[in-house]
Amino acid sequence: MPFDLGKARNFVYQNGTLLERALFAWLFDGGCLERLWRIILCYKNPDGGFGHGLEHDLKAPQSNPLALEYLLGVMKHSGMPAGSILDGAADWVEGQMDERGDLRNPPETRDFPLAPWWQEMGGQTMPDSIVGNLIHFGCATPTLIEKAKNWTLNHYSPENIKENKWLFMAYHTYDFFFAVDDLPNLADFQQATVDNIVACAIAAPENQVDSLFAFAPTPDSMIAGALPDGLLDRFLNLLSDGQQDEGHWLDQHNLPQWYPITTINVLLALKRHGRWS
């Protein structure tokens, strides 16, 4: 069933944040990149971090790791250049690390709306994806990279990487081990990550198929080539047929605040894989 781009646009413009509307415009309607950057900077604090509800699950204005992690993921997946918006971010991340390399969350995050699954930690404590994507954008400092390497070596092995059962969560190891170099047994970590993504994709229920395209953004991407024959086309067919009557696509938890960005991600996957031009 063909999807309706106009209905998707209307949904995002009626229900999305200003950032999501600007991202849709830049990706699909020839919108202005500089305007998108200016909107992102509204979420940035003087300390170099980001907050202000940039990530829907944590609304605190204070800079927090979850906001930066989410922003970096959006930027990387959309192909957005960084410009100067990440200036100071690496120093902020390093300042949030404790002696083990875990990330601290401001205690004030609990004074603002916070998704229940983040209540215990107050937000993201894992540095792997953040540092990996800062490396991707050329914005990570050498000391931050070394601290993140030590953290990952203390938390991951090729064996426990393969124990992950949730396709979405593979972003932690994917973002780090395919950005870093000069790490002991790096090839083993990378292969375990690929094997885990493929295994999770094979087992993924239909409401999780959109997660695959964070790892297989284009037909010639590494993960796309590692998938069993026919799986990628089956997932794309499910996405093509998944548009709701209101114009959006559902996120895997059926949470309305995530429908606009999920819709953007699905449209981007379909476009990159040749389902529309």
Secondary structure, DSSP 8 states (H G I E B T S, - for coil): ----HHHHHHHHHHHS-HHHHHHHHHHHS---HHHHHHHHHTTB-TTS-B-TTSSTTB--SS--HHHHHHHHHHHHHHT---TTTTTTHHHHHHHHB-TTS-B---GGGGGS-B-GGGTTTSS----HHHHHHHHHTT---HHHHHHHHHHHHHH--HHHHTT---GGGGHHHHHHHTT--S-TTHHHHHHHHHHHHHHHHHH--GGGGGGGGGT--STTSHHHHHS-TTHHHHHHHHHHT---TTS----TT--GGGHHHHHHHHHHHHHHTTS--
